[in-house]
Amino acid sequence: MNLSEQLAKLSPSLTKAFYASDGSSAVEIAMKMSLHLRQIKGESKRTHFIALENAYHGETLGALSVSDVGLYRKPYESALFNTHFISPLPYVASTQDPLWHDCEAHWQAIETQLQPLRKTTTAILIEPIIQGAGGMRLYSQDFLKRLRAWTLKHNIHLIADEIMTGIGRTGKWLACHHADIEPDMLCLSKGLTSGWLPLSVVMTRPSIYDVFYADYETGKAFLHSHTYSGNALAASVALEVLEIMTQENICHQVTQMEAQMRQYMQEIASETGKLSHIRGIGGIMAADLMPSENHPRIGFLVSQKAMALGALLRPLGNTLYWLPPLNCSNETLTELKQITQQSIERCYAAI
Ligand SMILES: Cc1ncc(COP(=O)(O)O)c(C=O)c1O
């Protein structure tokens, strides 16, 4: 109850909480909620989902169906349902990019591809502002605004998967805040307990909650439960995390960390000549490693070297990224920079 009250402050219209235990479950819950609502309301044609190119929403079958990362999807393709992936997206390197503020030219083409789907779609899923496992790709906040307006116009739910971006990761409590939008369903996990215990939640509107709230005989109840859904210990940790985030003004710290990480990544790029496409926002910074003919998995090689030197640098193909704890000290960031640079230099020298 206490936690739900705190979470209800994140986005004024989203005051109802449905708990689970991990990110993929939250995505499944939001998708099921959308579909179930259509059934109750007699909107039986609305059965399809739309997502974004390079989307990653988790690894259960529903979540995989709306994910666009071949590595995770391929072996299960036969069990996945059809999803339309919006492409091409107006990707940007930073909030300084003109496209961040205005993506009119891109939007026209996107609206044209969406138009035929407007009557059969139940929901659009997004990782707001920055996509994670699909390559740490930052896109225009103006695109998000336009997409939100379009979903409202056509009675389509917007599901914001903030499992990676939520709770301060992008320098705001929610990535949706960068575009001043409110989704219909908001999925949170990871940062909710600062990564300490498994917990996730789907926040939604009273108007959606009310559709399921009825006498038992009507059979309208929304059912989705896992053994550890809404675990009490995890919930109390989440409550504490929200308290500390507020007290220590972590979002402000994250904004400062962004500037530091960008500068460090740029220094590595100019000192090694091996990085391109530096991008990021808040506590996320990424860049692409120059391809190597001798070693197609250079990202893996660099990450192994970094691990040996003391930093966990998980690669996404040949994309390297930093996603440190939100209260990471300057000293640790400096060490991260040094290890990253040494790893890159040593690996390229060795191949
Ligand atoms: C944006 C996004 N959605 C969903 C998930 C899936 O969460 P989980 O691994 O907890 O199932 C992740 C996990 O990395 C994620 O980053």
The ligand as an ORCA input file, in Angstrom:
! r2SCAN-3c Opt
* xyz 0 1
  C      13.570     -2.718    -21.557
  C      13.508     -4.082    -20.952
  N      12.340     -4.745    -20.957
  C      12.230     -5.967    -20.402
  C      13.303     -6.585    -19.817
  C      13.140     -7.962    -19.228
  O      13.285     -7.952    -17.864
  P      13.648     -9.312    -17.085
  O      15.029     -9.680    -17.526
  O      13.604     -8.927    -15.644
  O      12.635    -10.315    -17.450
  C      14.530     -5.936    -19.796
  C      15.712     -6.604    -19.204
  O      16.839     -6.348    -19.520
  C      14.648     -4.651    -20.374
  O      15.802     -3.979    -20.397
*
